[in-house]
Amino acid sequence: DPFSGITQALSKDFGDYNNRRKMLISKGIEWFKRRLSKWKHYRVIPELKASSIEVRFADGRTFTFGKLRLRFTRPLFHGIEFSRLGWIIGLTIEYNGWKLLYSSDVNGPIIEDYASWIISEDPDIIILDGPMTYMLGYTLNKINLRRALDNAIRIIRETNASLILYDHHLPRDPKFKERTKVVWEEARTRGIKLMTVAEYLGLMPAVLRYKT
């Protein structure tokens, strides 16, 4: 059920955008039903086990290796509700009381429930996919950008993360820090280390390094 994990997002009031959003959600439901109909006729890909390796589907499962525990989410939308780009799975890594969360391609996150998931995990380190600001005005509108910014600020305020790597879709835009300024300011105010992966490695993000 694609609705079970996005109850907060579906109950959110978007004011003048509500009617447009309801129409998009309705179209998304019809698209999902068509996909479901096709999937029923697809052959099932089995998990594999060979002499030296096993291939397992991670969706919604937990794997433990000694003191290391890997917890995967169920499938999440790739960005907005009913994104046509498919599904993703997030990952929480736990070891000796230490926790790292990898959000996967949540685009901000845009969906409020996904921010709540991250907050409930309260990890020490977060690898957070930022909004695709380079697509602003095309596949990303101002309302969903605002959602992404608000959710990132919630994560900063409501977790005890000491480091947030804000990356993936985000640093593809030379203006990414300008367009997500409120998030960087919130982190700075609260003394949270917020940076791209390149910056964590002591490098300038490529989109700025090769900016003409």
N, C-alpha and C positions, 0 to 999 in steps of 0.2 A: 504494500500500500504506500504509494509515494506521498500521501498526505500525513502519514503518521509521524513523520519526523520534522514537519514544518508548521506545527500548529501556531507558534508565535508569529511567524511570518504571515500566515493566512488571516490572522485576527487583527493585524496591524491596520490602522486607519491612515490612508494616504490622501485624504481630502479630495481635491479635484481630480486626482489621478485614479481614484477608486474604480470608476467605470471602465476606464481603459485597462486597468490591471485585471479586473474581472474577466474582460474579454480575452486578454492574453492567457490567463489561467485556463479559461474554458477551451481555448485553442490547444493549449498544452495538454489538457486531459484527453482531447480527441486524438492528438498525435501519439500520446502514450498508449492509448487503446489500440491504435493501428500497429504500433511497435510490438505490443503484447501479442496481438494476433499473429504476427510474423514469427515471433519467438517460439510460439507453440509448435511450429512446424520445423524448427531448426533441430538438427541433431545435437544431442548433449555432448559437450566436450568433457571427457572424464579426467579426474585427477590421475596423475601418473606416478608410478613407482618403479625405478630401475635398480640395478645392482648397487649403485653408489649415490643415487640421488632420488629425492621425492619432490614432486610438484603438487602443491596444495593451493586451493583457492582460499584467499585470506579473508574475504568479505565476512565481517561480523564475528571473526574468530580470534581466539587467543592462543599464542604459542609460547611455551616456556622452555628455556634452555638453561638449566642451572639457576643462577640468580637473575638471569635476564628474562624479562617478560615482554612480549610484543602483543599489543591489543589493537586490532583493526576495527574500524567502524563498518557498519552496513553501507551499502552504496549511497552516496550523497550526490546531489545535483552539482554539475560543473558550473558554478556561478549562480545564475538566477534560477528561479523555479522553472522546471521543465525545459531547461537548457537543451538545445538540440545537439550540443557537443558531447553528450553522453554522461557517464557517471564516473565518480572518483571514490577512493576510500582513504580516510585519514588513518594516522598511526600514532599510537602512544607507546613510547619505549620506557620501561622501568628497570632500574638496576640499583640495588643497594639503597633504596629510599630516594633515589634521584630519578627525575622524570623529564623526558623530552617529548614534545608533541609536534608532529608534522601534520599540518592542516591539509595538505594536498591542494588542488586547484579550486579553492572556495571563492576566489576573486574578492577578497576583502576582509572577512566574509561579507557577502551581500545578505545572506539569509540569517535572520536573527537567531534562529534555533542553533545554528552552527557556532555562533559566538557563545551561546549559552553552554554548548558542549565543551568548548575550550575552557570557559570559566569554571565549569564543574570539575574539570580535570586538574586545574590549578598547577600546571607544570612549572618546572624550574626554567626551562628554555622552550621557546616557541619558534618554530619555523613557519611563518605565516605568509600565505599567498596574498599579496596586495591587489587592489583593483587595477583593471587594465585601462588606465587613464589614457593611453595612446588611442583607444577606441571611443573616447568620449564624443558623443554626438552621432555615433554609428551604432555599435552594438551595446554601448553603455550610455544610459541617459543620466541626467543630473540627479534624479530621484534615487536611482540605484547607487550612484556614487556617494550620495549623502548617507544612504544606509550603510555602505561599506565603511565610511569614515566613522559614523556613530558606533558601529560594532567594534571597530578597532580600538576606539577610545574606551568602550566598555571593557574590553579585554585588558587594556592597560590598567584601568582603575580597579577591576575586580579580581585580578589574579595577583599572585606574588612572584611572577616571573622576573628573574634578574636580567634576562637577555631575550630580546625578540628580534629575530632575523626577518625583516620585512622585505619580501623578495618575489621572485618568479615573474608574474605578470607585471608587477609594479615597475621595475627598473628597465622597461623597454621604451620609456617616454623620457626625453630630456628634461621635461618639466614635472617629473614625478614628485619631487619634494615640494614644489610650489603647489601642486594640485592636492597634495595630502598634508599640507602644512599643519593643520589642526592636530593631526595625529603625532607628528614630530614634537610639536609644542607641548602636548599633554605628557608625552614620555619624558621630555626634558624637565618639566615642572615636577614630575614625580620621581626623578632620579633613576628612571629605567633606561637601560641600554637598548636603544632601538637603532638598527642599522641594516644595511643590505649585507648579503654574504660576501660580496667583494670587499666592502669596508671592513668586515670582520677579519678578512685575510690581509688587510692593510693595503688594499687596492682601491682605485677609483672605479666606480661602475663603468662598464664599457660604453654605455650610452652617453656618458659624460666625457669619457676619455677620448672618444672619437667624434665628439660633437663638432660640427663645422659652423 
